Amino acid sequence: MTEAKAPYARGGSAEDASVEEAGLRFEVDGEIATITLARPDKRNAQTFATWSALARIGENLPEQVRVVVVNGEGPSFSAGIDLRMFTPEGVPGQGSFGSVARQDQASFDTTVERAQQGFLWLRRPEIVSIAAVQGHAIGAGFQLALACDLRIVADDVKFCMKEPALGLVPDLTGTKPLVDLVGPAKATDLCLTARVVGAEEAYRIGLAEQVVAPGELAEAVQEKAAQLLSTDRDAAAATKRLLRGAPGRTLEEQCAAERAEQGLRIRALFARGE
């Protein structure tokens, strides 16, 4: 594989793949966008093209969208990385991890950063992202669920951070939200044992906001989306900015951030009445 065709770099074949070719469906219905991992025969395993397509969806998200739902077709949310990426042949037209291993560090950083962009945009303050998770959410699948603001899960969910067991580290933005949600000790346990976390534990330790039967998952997500859309859009975005920034601020800094956001909100509200 030549440098021009490096996986999920600009101009590469993974970058050229359409959303459908990458195994995704993307639909917009008013203020709700739905991203579906649509490779059920592969348990929605992810490839370079998956991550590139996710990044492009984020870059071109219609302005009216306020809620983004990420789900998986079939019995699994996502079983993680497509194992063909570990073979010398790789995924047809996309290469393999061997291709990435031959890159210099600067090119490698660009490669991984591009993949991470497919996950980072789900945290933007102007949207609320919901992962609707059933069955397996392994490795990259777990990290995709962690990239979302909320996780509503079926009672058959199986979370697992598999990367360390494969000789890798989680690098698709999953380590920080995992630590933020469950704390460093529990995150260490989950990652370094690569053990499976079921629905009851996921709810108990804060990985899931709601657990439902598999047949009730779609309805539960629709109800949550409706609840989220009932809140003022600008106030919701401002509040999310405050909540996202809170872990990195002192109490005094958070108070200052609250004052700044509230000043903008009050001035905006009174401007509407003039």
SERO-4910 file (N, C-alpha, C, O; in steps of 0.05 Angstrom, whole numbers):
BEGIN
 pado doro    nc1    nc2    nc3   cac1   cac2   cac3    cc1    cc2    cc3    oc1    oc2    oc3
  Met    A     17    -24      0      0      0      0     18     25      0     35     27     17
  Thr    A     13     43    -19     29     67    -20     19     87      1     -3     84     11
  Glu    A     35    107      6     27    127     26      1    141     18    -15    148     35
  Ala    A     -2    146     -8    -27    159    -17    -52    143    -11    -74    154    -10
  Lys    A    -48    117     -8    -71    100     -3    -72     91     27    -85     71     33
  Ala    A    -58    105     44    -58     97     72    -86     97     83   -102    114     76
  Pro    A    -92     77    100   -120     74    110   -130    100    124   -116    113    139
  Tyr    A   -154    107    118   -170    129    127   -154    155    128   -160    172    145
  Ala    A   -134    159    111   -121    185    107   -135    198     83   -147    184     66
  Arg    A   -134    224     82   -147    238     59   -137    228     33   -112    226     29
  Gly    A   -155    222     15   -147    213    -11   -144    183    -13   -141    171    -34
  Gly    A   -145    169     10   -142    140     11   -168    126      4   -189    139      2
  Ser    A   -166    100     -1   -190     86    -10   -212     85     11   -235     85      4
  Ala    A   -204     83     36   -224     83     57   -239    109     58   -263    110     63
  Glu    A   -224    131     53   -237    157     52   -256    160     29   -275    175     30
  Asp    A   -250    145      7   -267    148    -17   -293    132    -14   -312    137    -29
  Ala    A   -294    113      5   -318     96      7   -342    113     15   -340    130     33
  Ser    A   -365    107      3   -389    120     11   -398    110     39   -388     90     49
  Val    A   -418    124     50   -428    115     76   -439     86     74   -434     69     91
  Glu    A   -453     80     52   -464     54     48   -442     33     44   -443     11     55
  Glu    A   -421     40     28   -399     22     24   -384     16     49   -372     -5     53
  Ala    A   -385     35     68   -371     32     94   -388     15    113   -379     10    136
  Gly    A   -411      7    105   -428    -10    122   -445      6    141   -451     -4    163
  Leu    A   -453     30    134   -469     47    151   -494     56    136   -495     57    111
  Arg    A   -515     63    151   -538     78    141   -540    103    157   -536    104    181
  Phe    A   -547    125    143   -550    151    156   -577    163    147   -581    167    123
  Glu    A   -594    168    166   -621    179    160   -626    203    178   -619    203    202
  Val    A   -640    223    168   -648    246    183   -678    249    181   -689    250    160
  Asp    A   -691    251    204   -719    256    206   -724    280    224   -724    277    249
  Gly    A   -726    303    212   -729    328    227   -705    334    243   -683    338    232
  Glu    A   -707    334    270   -685    341    288   -670    317    298   -651    319    314
  Ile    A   -677    293    288   -664    268    297   -649    256    273   -661    251    252
  Ala    A   -624    250    277   -608    235    258   -602    207    269   -598    204    293
  Thr    A   -603    187    252   -597    160    261   -575    148    244   -576    148    219
  Ile    A   -554    138    258   -532    124    245   -535     95    252   -535     88    276
  Thr    A   -537     78    232   -539     49    237   -515     35    226   -508     37    203
  Leu    A   -502     20    244   -481      2    235   -495    -22    221   -509    -37    234
  Ala    A   -490    -25    195   -507    -43    179   -491    -65    166   -493    -70    142
  Arg    A   -475    -79    182   -462   -103    173   -468   -126    192   -450   -137    205
  Pro    A   -494   -134    194   -501   -154    214   -488   -181    210   -484   -196    229
  Asp    A   -481   -187    185   -468   -213    180   -440   -213    192   -429   -235    196
  Lys    A   -428   -190    197   -402   -187    210   -405   -177    238   -385   -168    250
  Arg    A   -429   -179    250   -435   -168    276   -426   -138    278   -417   -129    299
  Asn    A   -429   -124    255   -424    -96    253   -395    -89    261   -390    -68    273
  Ala    A   -376   -106    253   -348   -101    257   -339    -76    242   -350    -71    220
  Gln    A   -321    -61    253   -313    -36    242   -286    -37    227   -269    -54    233
  Thr    A   -284    -20    207   -260    -19    190   -251     10    188   -263     28    199
  Phe    A   -229     14    174   -219     41    168   -241     57    155   -245     81    161
  Ala    A   -256     45    136   -277     59    122   -300     67    141   -312     89    138
  Thr    A   -306     51    161   -326     57    181   -319     84    194   -336    102    196
  Trp    A   -295     86    204   -287    110    219   -286    135    201   -293    156    210
  Ser    A   -277    131    177   -276    154    159   -304    163    152   -310    187    151
  Ala    A   -323    144    148   -351    152    142   -364    165    166   -379    184    162
  Leu    A   -358    156    190   -369    169    214   -359    198    216   -374    216    222
  Ala    A   -333    202    209   -323    229    210   -336    247    190   -343    270    196
  Arg    A   -341    236    166   -355    253    145   -383    259    153   -393    281    147
  Ile    A   -397    240    166   -424    246    175   -424    269    195   -440    287    193
  Gly    A   -405    269    213   -402    291    232   -396    317    219   -407    338    227
  Glu    A   -379    317    199   -372    341    185   -395    353    169   -396    377    164
  Asn    A   -413    336    161   -435    345    144   -463    343    157   -483    342    143
  Leu    A   -463    341    183   -488    338    198   -506    362    192   -498    385    196
  Pro    A   -531    358    184   -549    380    179   -553    397    204   -555    387    227
  Glu    A   -555    423    200   -556    442    223   -580    437    241   -578    443    265
  Gln    A   -602    428    230   -626    425    247   -625    402    266   -641    400    284
  Val    A   -605    384    263   -604    360    279   -597    367    308   -577    381    313
  Arg    A   -612    357    327   -607    361    356   -600    335    370   -586    335    390
  Val    A   -611    313    360   -606    286    373   -595    267    352   -606    266    329
  Val    A   -574    253    359   -562    233    341   -563    206    355   -553    203    377
  Val    A   -576    187    342   -579    160    353   -559    142    337   -559    142    313
  Val    A   -543    127    352   -525    108    339   -534     80    348   -535     74    371
  Asn    A   -540     63    328   -549     36    335   -536     16    316   -522     23    297
  Gly    A   -542    -10    320   -531    -31    304   -553    -49    294   -571    -56    309
  Glu    A   -551    -57    269   -570    -75    257   -564   -104    266   -541   -112    267
  Gly    A   -585   -119    272   -581   -147    280   -577   -150    310   -583   -132    325
  Pro    A   -567   -173    319   -566   -179    347   -543   -165    362   -543   -165    387
  Ser    A   -524   -154    348   -501   -141    361   -499   -111    353   -506   -104    331
  Phe    A   -491    -95    372   -485    -67    367   -460    -65    349   -461    -55    327
  Ser    A   -438    -75    359   -413    -77    343   -394    -95    358   -387    -91    381
  Ala    A   -384   -116    344   -365   -135    356   -336   -124    355   -318   -139    362
  Gly    A   -333    -99    347   -306    -87    348   -293    -85    321   -306    -81    301
  Ile    A   -267    -88    321   -251    -86    296   -255   -110    279   -255   -133    288
  Asp    A   -258   -106    253   -259   -128    234   -232   -143    235   -211   -131    230
  Leu    A   -233   -168    242   -208   -183    246   -191   -186    221   -168   -193    223
  Arg    A   -203   -181    198   -187   -181    173   -165   -160    174   -145   -162    159
  Met    A   -169   -139    190   -149   -118    192   -123   -127    205   -102   -114    203
  Phe    A   -124   -150    218   -100   -162    230    -85   -180    211    -63   -190    218
  Thr    A    -97   -186    188    -84   -205    169    -66   -189    150    -70   -165    147
  Pro    A    -47   -203    137    -31   -189    117    -47   -177     94    -40   -156     84
  Glu    A    -68   -190     86    -85   -180     64   -102   -157     72   -107   -139     56
  Gly    A   -111   -156     97   -128   -135    106   -156   -136     94   -164   -156     83
  Val    A   -170   -113     96   -196   -110     85   -193   -102     56   -178    -83     50
  Pro    A   -206   -115     37   -202   -108      8   -206    -78      3   -226    -66     11
  Gly    A   -186    -66     -9   -187    -38    -16   -180    -19      7   -179      5      3
  Gln    A   -175    -30     31   -170    -13     54   -143    -19     68   -134     -2     83
  Gly    A   -131    -41     63   -106    -48     76   -110    -60    103   -132    -70    109
  Ser    A    -89    -60    119    -89    -74    144    -74    -58    165    -63    -36    159
  Phe    A    -73    -68    189    -57    -55    210    -27    -57    202    -11    -40    211
  Gly    A    -20    -77    186      8    -78    176     15    -54    160     37    -44    161
  Ser    A     -5    -43    144      0    -19    129      6      5    147     23     21    142
  Val    A    -10      6    169     -6     28    188     21     26    202     34     46    207
  Ala    A     29      1    209     54     -4    223     78      6    207     99     13    219
  Arg    A     76      7    181     98     16    165    100     47    162    119     57    150
  Gln    A     80     61    172     81     90    171    100    102    191    105     90    212
  Asp    A    112    125    184    127    139    205    109    151    226     84    151    222
  Gln    A    119    161    248    102    169    270     83    192    262     60    192    270
  Ala    A     93    211    246     75    233    239     52    223    222     29    232    226
  Ser    A     57    205    203     36    195    187     17    177    204     -7    178    200
  Phe    A     28    162    222     12    146    240     -7    163    257    -30    157    260
  Asp    A      4    185    268    -12    203    284    -36    214    267    -58    216    277
  Thr    A    -30    222    242    -51    232    225    -72    210    220    -96    216    220
  Thr    A    -64    186    216    -82    163    211   -100    159    235   -125    157    231
  Val    A    -89    158    259   -106    153    283   -123    177    289   -147    174    296
  Glu    A   -113    201    285   -129    225    290   -153    226    272   -175    234    281
  Arg    A   -150    218    247   -173    218    229   -194    198    239   -218    204    238
  Ala    A   -185    175    248   -204    155    258   -218    166    283   -243    163    286
  Gln    A   -204    180    300   -216    191    324   -237    212    318   -255    216    334
  Gln    A   -234    226    296   -253    246    289   -281    234    284   -301    247    288
  Gly    A   -282    208    277   -308    195    274   -323    192    300   -347    187    300
  Phe    A   -309    194    322   -320    190    349   -323    217    364   -343    220    378
  Leu    A   -304    235    360   -304    260    376   -328    277    371   -338    290    390
  Trp    A   -338    279    347   -360    298    341   -386    291    355   -403    308    359
  Leu    A   -388    266    364   -413    258    378   -415    272    406   -437    271    418
  Arg    A   -394    285    415   -395    299    440   -401    329    437   -402    344    457
  Arg    A   -405    339    412   -409    367    408   -432    378    424   -452    364    428
  Pro    A   -431    402    434   -452    413    452   -478    418    439   -499    417    452
  Glu    A   -479    422    413   -504    428    400   -521    403    394   -544    406    385
  Ile    A   -511    380    400   -526    355    396   -525    339    422   -507    343    439
  Val    A   -544    320    425   -542    299    445   -542    273    431   -560    267    415
  Ser    A   -522    257    436   -519    231    423   -527    208    441   -521    208    465
  Ile    A   -542    189    430   -552    166    445   -542    141    431   -548    137    407
  Ala    A   -529    124    446   -522     97    436   -544     78    444   -549     75    468
  Ala    A   -556     65    425   -576     44    430   -562     17    427   -557      9    404
  Val    A   -555      5    449   -536    -18    448   -550    -44    456   -562    -46    477
  Gln    A   -547    -64    438   -556    -91    444   -534   -110    438   -517   -105    421
  Gly    A   -534   -133    451   -514   -153    445   -486   -144    450   -480   -129    469
  His    A   -468   -152    432   -440   -146    435   -433   -117    429   -442   -106    409
  Ala    A   -418   -105    447   -406    -78    443   -377    -81    452   -370    -75    475
  Ile    A   -360    -91    434   -334   -100    441   -313    -81    429   -316    -73    406
  Gly    A   -293    -74    444   -270    -58    434   -280    -32    421   -290    -15    435
  Ala    A   -276    -30    395   -285     -6    381   -315     -1    384   -324     22    384
  Gly    A   -330    -23    386   -359    -20    391   -365     -8    418   -382     10    421
  Phe    A   -350    -16    439   -352     -5    466   -344     25    465   -358     41    477
  Gln    A   -323     31    450   -314     59    449   -333     77    434   -336    100    441
  Leu    A   -347     65    414   -367     81    400   -390     87    419   -401    110    419
  Ala    A   -398     68    435   -419     73    455   -410     93    475   -426    111    483
  Leu    A   -385     92    484   -374    111    503   -372    139    491   -373    159    506
  Ala    A   -370    142    465   -368    168    452   -394    183    454   -395    207    451
  Cys    A   -416    169    458   -443    181    459   -448    192    487   -436    183    507
  Asp    A   -465    212    488   -472    224    514   -488    205    532   -483    205    556
  Leu    A   -505    189    520   -523    171    535   -522    144    523   -518    141    499
  Arg    A   -525    123    540   -526     96    531   -551     83    542   -554     79    566
  Ile    A   -569     75    524   -593     59    531   -587     32    521   -582     28    497
  Val    A   -589     11    538   -579    -15    531   -601    -36    534   -619    -34    551
  Ala    A   -599    -57    518   -616    -80    521   -604    -98    544   -580    -96    549
  Asp    A   -621   -114    556   -611   -130    578   -593   -153    570   -584   -168    587
  Asp    A   -588   -156    544   -569   -176    534   -542   -163    527   -525   -176    514
  Val    A   -537   -138    534   -513   -124    526   -488   -137    538   -489   -148    560
  Lys    A   -467   -136    523   -441   -147    531   -419   -127    524   -409   -127    501
  Phe    A   -412   -110    543   -390    -91    539   -364   -104    545   -361   -120    564
  Cys    A   -343    -98    529   -317   -109    534   -296    -91    520   -299    -85    496
  Met    A   -275    -83    535   -253    -68    523   -231    -88    516   -214    -94    533
  Lys    A   -232    -98    492   -216   -120    483   -188   -113    475   -171   -131    475
  Glu    A   -182    -88    469   -157    -81    457   -132    -91    472   -114   -102    459
  Pro    A   -130    -87    499   -106    -97    512   -101   -127    509    -78   -136    508
  Ala    A   -123   -142    507   -120   -171    503   -109   -178    476    -98   -200    471
  Leu    A   -111   -159    457   -101   -162    430    -73   -150    426    -63   -149    404
  Gly    A    -62   -139    448    -36   -126    446    -37    -97    439    -17    -86    431
  Leu    A    -61    -86    440    -65    -58    432    -74    -41    456    -79    -52    478
  Val    A    -78    -15    452    -91      2    472   -116     13    459   -117     16    435
  Pro    A   -136     20    475   -160     33    464   -152     61    455   -142     78    471
  Asp    A   -155     67    429   -146     93    419   -168    107    403   -162    127    389
  Leu    A   -193     98    406   -215    111    392   -231    128    411   -256    127    411
  Thr    A   -217    143    428   -228    163    446   -242    151    470   -256    166    484
  Gly    A   -239    125    475   -255    112    496   -244    114    524   -259    110    543
  Thr    A   -218    119    527   -206    117    554   -216    139    573   -222    134    596
  Lys    A   -218    164    563   -227    186    581   -256    183    590   -261    185    614
  Pro    A   -275    178    572   -302    175    582   -305    151    600   -322    151    618
  Leu    A   -290    130    595   -292    106    613   -283    114    641   -296    108    661
  Val    A   -260    128    643   -250    137    670   -270    157    682   -275    155    706
  Asp    A   -280    175    666   -299    195    676   -324    181    688   -336    191    708
  Leu    A   -333    160    675   -358    147    683   -354    128    707   -371    128    725
  Val    A   -332    112    707   -330     92    728   -306     95    746   -304     81    766
  Gly    A   -289    115    741   -265    119    757   -241    103    748   -244     83    734
  Pro    A   -217    112    755   -192     99    745   -190     70    753   -181     54    737
  Ala    A   -197     63    778   -193     35    787   -211     16    771   -202     -5    762
  Lys    A   -237     23    769   -255      5    754   -248      4    725   -250    -16    712
  Ala    A   -239     27    714   -231     28    685   -207     10    681   -205     -4    661
  Thr    A   -188     10    700   -165     -7    698   -173    -37    699   -163    -53    683
  Asp    A   -191    -43    716   -202    -71    718   -214    -79    692   -208   -100    681
  Leu    A   -232    -62    681   -246    -70    656   -227    -73    633   -230    -91    617
  Cys    A   -207    -55    630   -189    -55    607   -169    -78    609   -164    -92    590
  Leu    A   -156    -81    632   -134    -99    635   -142   -128    639   -126   -146    635
  Thr    A   -167   -133    646   -178   -160    646   -193   -167    621   -197   -190    615
  Ala    A   -201   -146    606   -218   -150    582   -242   -167    587   -251   -182    571
  Arg    A   -253   -164    612   -276   -180    619   -302   -168    608   -303   -144    601
  Val    A   -322   -184    607   -348   -176    596   -365   -163    619   -366   -174    641
  Val    A   -377   -141    613   -395   -127    631   -423   -130    620   -429   -120    598
  Gly    A   -441   -142    636   -468   -145    628   -485   -121    636   -475   -102    647
  Ala    A   -511   -123    630   -529   -100    633   -531    -91    662   -531    -67    668
  Glu    A   -534   -110    681   -538   -102    709   -514    -87    719   -517    -66    732
  Glu    A   -490    -97    714   -466    -83    723   -462    -57    709   -455    -37    721
  Ala    A   -468    -56    683   -465    -32    667   -483     -9    679   -474     14    681
  Tyr    A   -507    -16    687   -525      3    699   -515     12    726   -515     35    734
  Arg    A   -505     -8    742   -497     -2    769   -472     16    770   -470     33    788
  Ile    A   -453     13    751   -429     29    753   -430     54    735   -410     68    734
  Gly    A   -452     58    722   -456     83    707   -450     82    677   -448    103    664
  Leu    A   -446     58    666   -441     56    638   -467     58    622   -466     65    598
  Ala    A   -490     54    634   -516     55    621   -535     71    637   -535     70    662
  Glu    A   -551     87    623   -571    104    637   -597     89    640   -614     95    657
  Gln    A   -602     69    623   -627     55    623   -623     27    611   -609     24    592
  Val    A   -636      7    623   -636    -20    613   -664    -29    607   -682    -26    623
  Val    A   -668    -40    583   -694    -49    574   -692    -76    561   -670    -85    555
  Ala    A   -714    -89    556   -714   -114    540   -706   -108    512   -712    -86    502
  Pro    A   -694   -126    497   -685   -121    470   -708   -110    452   -703    -92    436
  Gly    A   -731   -121    455   -754   -112    438   -764    -84    445   -780    -73    430
  Glu    A   -755    -73    468   -764    -47    476   -743    -25    472   -748     -2    478
  Leu    A   -720    -33    460   -698    -14    458   -705     10    440   -700     33    447
  Ala    A   -716      5    416   -722     26    397   -742     46    409   -739     70    407
  Glu    A   -762     36    423   -783     53    435   -771     70    457   -777     93    460
  Ala    A   -753     58    473   -741     72    495   -723     95    485   -723    117    496
  Val    A   -709     90    463   -693    111    451   -710    133    439   -704    157    443
  Gln    A   -732    126    426   -751    147    416   -762    164    438   -764    189    435
  Glu    A   -769    152    461   -780    167    483   -758    186    494   -765    209    501
  Lys    A   -734    176    497   -712    194    507   -707    217    488   -703    239    497
  Ala    A   -707    211    462   -703    233    442   -725    254    444   -719    278    443
  Ala    A   -750    246    448   -772    265    451   -768    282    476   -773    306    475
  Gln    A   -759    269    498   -754    284    522   -732    305    518   -734    328    527
  Leu    A   -711    297    504   -689    316    499   -697    339    481   -688    362    485
  Leu    A   -714    334    462   -723    355    444   -743    374    457   -748    395    446
  Ser    A   -753    367    480   -772    385    494   -758    408    508   -770    427    516
  Thr    A   -731    406    510   -715    427    523   -707    448    502   -701    441    479
  Asp    A   -706    473    510   -697    495    493   -669    488    481   -651    479    495
  Arg    A   -667    491    455   -643    482    441   -618    497    451   -597    484    457
  Asp    A   -619    523    453   -595    539    461   -588    534    490   -565    532    497
  Ala    A   -609    531    507   -604    525    535   -591    497    538   -574    493    555
  Ala    A   -601    478    522   -589    451    523   -560    451    516   -544    438    529
  Ala    A   -553    466    494   -525    467    485   -508    480    506   -485    471    512
  Ala    A   -518    502    518   -502    516    539   -498    498    563   -476    498    575
  Thr    A   -519    484    571   -517    466    594   -497    443    589   -482    436    606
  Lys    A   -498    432    565   -480    411    558   -451    421    558   -433    407    567
  Arg    A   -446    446    549   -419    457    550   -410    458    579   -387    451    585
  Leu    A   -428    467    597   -421    469    625   -414    441    637   -394    438    651
  Leu    A   -431    422    631   -427    395    642   -401    382    631   -387    368    645
  Arg    A   -397    385    605   -373    373    593   -347    386    604   -327    372    607
  Gly    A   -348    412    609   -324    425    619   -319    422    649   -297    428    658
  Ala    A   -340    414    664   -338    413    693   -315    396    704   -302    405    722
  Pro    A   -310    372    694   -289    356    706   -261    369    705   -244    363    722
  Gly    A   -256    387    685   -230    399    683   -228    426    697   -207    440    695
  Arg    A   -249    435    711   -249    461    724   -250    458    754   -261    438    765
  Thr    A   -240    478    768   -244    480    797   -273    490    801   -286    499    782
  Leu    A   -282    489    826   -309    500    832   -311    529    825   -331    538    814
  Glu    A   -291    544    831   -291    573    824   -292    577    794   -307    595    785
  Glu    A   -277    562    779   -277    564    750   -304    556    739   -314    568    720
  Gln    A   -316    535    751   -343    527    741   -364    548    747   -381    553    730
  Cys    A   -362    561    770   -380    582    776   -378    605    756   -398    616    747
  Ala    A   -353    612    748   -349    633    729   -361    624    702   -373    641    688
  Ala    A   -357    599    694   -368    589    669   -399    591    670   -411    597    649
  Glu    A   -411    584    692   -440    586    695   -449    615    691   -469    620    678
  Arg    A   -435    633    704   -443    661    701   -442    670    672   -459    684    663
  Ala    A   -420    662    658   -417    670    631   -439    659    613   -451    673    597
  Glu    A   -445    633    617   -467    621    600   -494    633    607   -510    638    589
  Gln    A   -499    638    633   -525    649    640   -528    677    630   -550    686    622
  Gly    A   -507    693    630   -508    719    619   -517    719    590   -533    735    581
  Leu    A   -505    701    574   -513    698    546   -542    690    544   -557    700    526
  Arg    A   -551    671    561   -579    662    559   -599    684    566   -619    688    552
  Ile    A   -594    698    587   -613    718    596   -614    741    576   -636    750    569
  Arg    A   -592    749    565   -592    770    545   -607    761    520   -621    777    508
  Ala    A   -603    736    513   -617    725    489   -647    724    494   -663    731    476
  Leu    A   -656    716    518   -684    714    524   -697    741    524   -719    744    513
  Phe    A   -684    761    536   -696    788    536   -695    801    509   -713    817    502
  Ala    A   -676    794    492   -674    804    465   -698    795    449   -708    809    431
  Arg    A   -708    770    454   -731    760    439   -756    776    446   -774    778    429
  Gly    A   -758    786    470   -782    800    478   -783    829    471   -803    843    474
  Glu    A   -760    839    461   -759    868    454   -772    873    427   -773    896    418
***
